[in-house]
Amino acid sequence: MRKHTKLTRFIALAMCLTLTCMLLSGCGKKTKIIGTLNLINYAEYLDPEMLELFTEETGIEVKMDEALTPEEMYTKYSSGAIKYDLVCTADYMLKKMIDDNEFQKIPWDQMEYKDNIGSKYYDFCKAFDPNNDYCLPHFWGTIGILYDTTKVKAPIDSWEVLFNGEYAGDIIMQNSMRDTFMITLKYLGYSLNTDNEDEIRKAQELLIKQKPDVQAYLVDEVRDEVVAGNAIMGVIYSGEAYLGRESNPNLEYVVPKEGSNVWIDCIAITKHCENTEYAAKFLDFLCREDVAKANFEYIYFSTPNIKVIESLSDEEKEDPTLVPPEDSIVNCEVCTQTDKKVTELMSQLWKELKSE
């Protein structure tokens, strides 16, 4: 047993007091806040340390509110309870908000690092933002099937596996109207952006027929259920599939041959933003290589930042969940908002499906 003398106790106490003073002194050095931005975003879609770093560098505080889906995000935004300066949301919701004049043009001339975002990703955005006026690409990827290779009879290459009854009770679908209808529309050979009511109704008929085979309709929990072996396969976002494969090497991810959704989430400046200079600083900050790398490593969804992509290892570059290869997206489409009448029909059919 170690024995402490009065001297050693005194030295220890002195050291503790010195350390405490140093900590208190450090805590007192707070960044002077010169302004605030209100952002609504998906949960865990930005590294919190990067928000702190931005405030340290600029004095601008970013207060982030969270939503699970684009629909929840839009409900929060449109309620007016908080006047959001920035919105990060999905392609089709961006289209709706652009059409409703909810955004201001991004002052691209104030942004030093905007060219770190590859031209390919700005081109994706032209499906809903034709002149690249409003949207800064943030994350992107595909939707496909994550499946356990030890429990399927052969490698999966088609959406058919979700509808042929072979894996009844072991399938998880997305609890998302747009994503679930997308799968069925692509499987039937239609565009995921169709405005043909007959095609949409045929998609619902197939989903109703499939429903007894579906174990659950989930969002973020899909990965965990497949990883745990509670389901053989699930419809999932590519970034989530990467994390699933990290946890279970027996899992594989595929974008079916019929095509899927190339999704892209972007950040836009809302009409409520009174200081676009601050907003532009934040968007430019997100384009910086070190910041984009930190955000990528925080969530491991595909990044549109070419500097970050170039820094990846060869193994990472060849991983289809991190950098979707061109041949996997040949038959894919970017989802855009359909007109109000079609959206209302799809919402009605979705409610009917879920209540069956």
Buried (B, 14 or more C-beta within 10 A) or exposed (E): EEEEEEEEEEEEEEEEEEEEEEEEEEEEEEEEEEBEBBBBBBEEBBBEEBBEBBBEEBEBBBEBBBBEBBBEBBEBBEEEEEEBBBBBBBBBBBBBBBEEEBBBEBBBEBBEBBEBBBEEBBEBBEBBBEEBBBBBBBBBBBBBBBBBBEEBEEEBEBBEBBBEEBBEEBBBBBBBBBBBBBBBBBBBEBEBBBEEEEBBEBBBBBBEEBEEBBBBBBBBBBBBBBBEEBBBBBBBBBBBBBBBBEEBEEBBBBBBBBBBBBBBBBBBBBEBBEBBEBBBBBBBBBBBBEBBBBBBEBBBBBBBBBBBBEBBEEEBEEBBBBBBEEEBBEEBBBBBBBEEEBBEBBEEBBEEBEEE
